[in-house]
Amino acid sequence: MQTFKTSKARENILSRIRKGLSGQPLPMPFPDVEKDLTAIYPVTDIAQEEIFAEAFIKLGGKFIFCENEQELLYNINILHENRGWQKLLCADQRILKLFQNNKIDIMEPADPEVEDAEACITGCEMLVARTGSILLSSMQNLGRTASVYYPVHIVFAYANQIVHDIEDGITAIRKKYGELPSMINLTTGASRTADIEKTLVVGVHGPGEVFCFFINADL
């Protein structure tokens, strides 16, 4: 068997790591916090969709409240006209069929081969009210690409898809599928980075704009 020489400096580091791992683990500094997050994030009487909308807008998202699916059709149609989009994709068959049934021909099915679309519509697994985040997964149609590839991401969600915290969302996804999907994406606002000269740039690694259309009815 071939052996490799190890430098003295590297062996010193490895020995310290081994020694640290062999000892007793450090106790959790604030164990009660893990059991009861209300100590940090108190529960209020404000509706979950209002909490989500406030957090989402602070992150630069655009929140549109729709009383029903007909308002969803109207609002997306107005957005499409105002932006003058030439190609709007939809990765969700339910919404695509809803538009087709109402004879509104402004979108086409999402296709990984289509690279020049201005925007893409997807559903979501859950909305997380406290952080203003959107939970997506690989179980959705084109779940790994549709929400991150195009300049504008449009999400729609129903009233029974909103939860208070991330843990609640993960629990709901596990219950829905019986296990966790191979990928869960927690989207919090538009894509942004400050890696280059500490200047905030939006839309580098994903969409520069995120819209959330909230439908005040259960899915």
C-alpha positions as CSV (number, residue, x, y, z in Angstrom):
1,M,0.0,0.0,0.0
2,Q,1.3,3.4,-0.9
3,T,1.9,5.8,1.9
4,F,2.1,9.6,1.9
5,K,4.3,11.8,4.0
6,T,2.6,14.4,6.2
7,S,4.2,17.7,7.1
8,K,4.8,18.4,10.7
9,A,2.5,21.5,10.6
10,R,-0.3,19.6,9.0
11,E,0.0,16.7,11.5
12,N,-0.1,19.3,14.4
13,I,-3.4,20.7,13.1
14,L,-4.9,17.2,12.5
15,S,-3.9,16.1,16.0
16,R,-5.6,19.1,17.5
17,I,-8.8,18.4,15.5
18,R,-8.7,14.7,16.7
19,K,-8.3,15.8,20.3
20,G,-11.1,18.3,20.0
21,L,-13.5,15.7,18.4
22,S,-12.6,13.1,21.1
23,G,-13.7,15.5,23.9
24,Q,-17.1,16.2,25.2
25,P,-19.2,18.5,23.0
26,L,-19.8,22.0,24.2
27,P,-23.3,22.6,25.7
28,M,-25.8,24.7,23.8
29,P,-25.3,28.2,25.1
30,F,-29.1,29.1,25.0
31,P,-31.0,25.8,25.0
32,D,-34.3,27.3,25.7
33,V,-34.3,29.4,22.5
34,E,-34.4,26.3,20.4
35,K,-37.5,25.1,22.3
36,D,-39.4,28.4,22.2
37,L,-38.7,31.0,19.5
38,T,-41.4,33.2,20.7
39,A,-38.9,34.6,23.2
40,I,-37.2,36.3,20.2
41,Y,-40.1,36.4,17.7
42,P,-43.2,37.1,19.7
43,V,-46.5,35.9,18.2
44,T,-48.8,38.8,17.2
45,D,-52.5,39.1,16.1
46,I,-51.4,40.4,12.7
47,A,-52.5,38.2,9.8
48,Q,-49.7,36.0,8.4
49,E,-50.1,37.4,4.9
50,E,-49.6,41.0,6.3
51,I,-46.4,39.9,8.1
52,F,-45.1,38.2,5.0
53,A,-46.0,41.2,2.8
54,E,-44.2,43.7,5.1
55,A,-41.0,41.5,5.2
56,F,-41.1,40.7,1.5
57,I,-41.5,44.3,0.5
58,K,-38.6,45.3,2.8
59,L,-36.4,42.9,0.8
60,G,-37.3,44.6,-2.5
61,G,-40.1,42.2,-3.5
62,K,-43.4,43.3,-5.1
63,F,-46.5,42.0,-3.3
64,I,-49.9,41.9,-5.0
65,F,-53.0,40.9,-3.0
66,C,-55.6,39.1,-5.1
67,E,-59.1,38.4,-3.7
68,N,-59.5,35.5,-6.1
69,E,-58.1,33.8,-9.2
70,Q,-59.9,36.3,-11.5
71,E,-58.0,39.1,-9.9
72,L,-54.8,37.1,-10.4
73,L,-55.6,36.9,-14.1
74,Y,-56.4,40.6,-14.3
75,N,-53.3,41.7,-12.4
76,I,-50.8,39.5,-14.3
77,N,-52.4,40.7,-17.6
78,I,-51.9,44.3,-16.6
79,L,-48.3,43.6,-15.5
80,H,-47.6,42.0,-18.9
81,E,-49.0,44.9,-20.8
82,N,-47.2,47.5,-18.7
83,R,-43.8,45.8,-19.0
84,G,-44.3,45.0,-22.7
85,W,-42.9,41.5,-22.3
86,Q,-42.5,39.6,-25.6
87,K,-42.1,36.2,-23.9
88,L,-43.7,35.2,-20.6
89,L,-43.3,31.6,-19.5
90,C,-45.3,29.6,-17.0
91,A,-44.0,26.5,-15.2
92,D,-47.3,25.7,-13.5
93,Q,-49.9,23.8,-15.4
94,R,-52.8,24.9,-13.1
95,I,-52.2,28.6,-13.8
96,L,-51.4,28.0,-17.5
97,K,-54.7,26.2,-17.9
98,L,-56.5,29.0,-16.0
99,F,-55.3,31.6,-18.5
100,Q,-56.1,29.4,-21.4
101,N,-59.7,28.7,-20.2
102,N,-60.2,32.5,-19.9
103,K,-58.8,33.0,-23.4
104,I,-55.9,35.1,-22.2
105,D,-53.0,34.3,-24.5
106,I,-50.0,36.0,-23.0
107,M,-47.8,33.1,-21.9
108,E,-46.4,29.8,-23.0
109,P,-45.3,26.6,-21.2
110,A,-41.9,26.9,-19.5
111,D,-39.2,25.1,-21.5
112,P,-35.5,24.8,-20.5
113,E,-34.6,25.4,-24.1
114,V,-36.1,28.8,-24.1
115,E,-33.4,31.2,-22.9
116,D,-34.7,34.7,-24.0
117,A,-37.9,35.0,-21.9
118,E,-38.2,38.1,-19.8
119,A,-40.1,36.5,-17.0
120,C,-41.4,33.1,-15.7
121,I,-44.3,32.3,-13.4
122,T,-44.1,29.5,-10.9
123,G,-46.0,28.2,-7.9
124,C,-44.3,27.6,-4.6
125,E,-44.4,25.1,-1.7
126,M,-44.9,27.7,1.1
127,L,-44.5,31.3,2.0
128,V,-42.6,32.0,5.2
129,A,-44.2,35.0,6.9
130,R,-41.5,35.9,9.5
131,T,-38.7,36.2,7.0
132,G,-40.6,37.1,3.8
133,S,-39.2,34.1,2.1
134,I,-40.5,31.7,-0.6
135,L,-40.0,28.0,-0.3
136,L,-39.5,26.1,-3.6
137,S,-38.6,22.5,-4.2
138,S,-37.4,20.1,-6.9
139,M,-40.8,18.4,-6.8
140,Q,-42.3,21.4,-8.7
141,N,-42.2,21.4,-12.5
142,L,-38.7,22.7,-13.5
143,G,-38.2,23.4,-9.8
144,R,-34.4,23.7,-10.1
145,T,-34.3,26.3,-12.9
146,A,-37.6,28.1,-13.6
147,S,-37.3,30.3,-10.5
148,V,-33.7,31.4,-10.9
149,Y,-32.9,31.5,-14.7
150,Y,-35.0,34.4,-15.9
151,P,-34.7,38.2,-15.1
152,V,-38.1,38.3,-13.4
153,H,-39.6,35.6,-11.2
154,I,-43.4,35.7,-10.6
155,V,-44.7,33.6,-7.8
156,F,-48.3,32.9,-6.9
157,A,-49.5,31.4,-3.6
158,Y,-52.8,30.6,-1.9
159,A,-54.0,31.5,1.6
160,N,-53.3,27.9,2.9
161,Q,-49.7,28.0,1.7
162,I,-48.4,30.5,4.2
163,V,-46.7,29.5,7.5
164,H,-45.1,31.5,10.2
165,D,-41.5,30.2,10.3
166,I,-39.1,28.2,8.2
167,E,-39.5,25.1,10.4
168,D,-43.2,25.1,9.8
169,G,-42.6,25.2,6.1
170,I,-40.2,22.3,6.1
171,T,-42.6,20.3,8.2
172,A,-45.5,21.0,5.8
173,I,-43.3,20.0,2.8
174,R,-42.3,16.7,4.5
175,K,-46.0,16.0,5.3
176,K,-47.0,16.8,1.7
177,Y,-44.5,14.4,0.0
178,G,-43.9,11.9,2.8
179,E,-40.2,12.9,2.7
180,L,-38.1,15.9,1.9
181,P,-37.4,16.6,-1.8
182,S,-33.8,16.4,-3.0
183,M,-33.7,20.2,-3.2
184,I,-35.4,22.9,-1.2
185,N,-34.7,26.5,-2.1
186,L,-35.4,29.3,0.4
187,T,-35.7,32.4,-1.7
188,T,-35.5,35.6,0.2
189,G,-35.9,38.6,-2.1
190,A,-34.2,39.2,-5.4
191,S,-30.7,37.8,-6.2
192,R,-28.0,40.1,-4.8
193,T,-24.3,40.2,-4.1
194,A,-21.7,42.6,-2.7
195,D,-18.7,40.5,-3.6
196,I,-17.3,43.0,-6.1
197,E,-15.8,46.1,-4.4
198,K,-18.5,45.8,-1.6
199,T,-21.1,47.3,-4.0
200,L,-24.5,45.8,-3.9
201,V,-25.5,44.4,-7.3
202,V,-29.0,42.9,-7.9
203,G,-29.8,40.2,-10.4
204,V,-26.3,38.6,-10.8
205,H,-27.0,35.0,-9.7
206,G,-30.8,35.0,-10.4
207,P,-33.8,37.2,-10.9
208,G,-33.4,40.9,-10.4
209,E,-37.1,41.2,-9.6
210,V,-39.5,39.0,-7.7
211,F,-43.3,39.4,-7.7
212,C,-45.6,37.5,-5.3
213,F,-49.3,37.3,-6.2
214,F,-51.1,36.2,-3.0
215,I,-54.6,34.7,-3.7
216,N,-56.9,35.0,-0.7
217,A,-58.4,31.5,-1.2
218,D,-57.3,28.0,-0.4
219,L,-55.6,25.9,-3.0
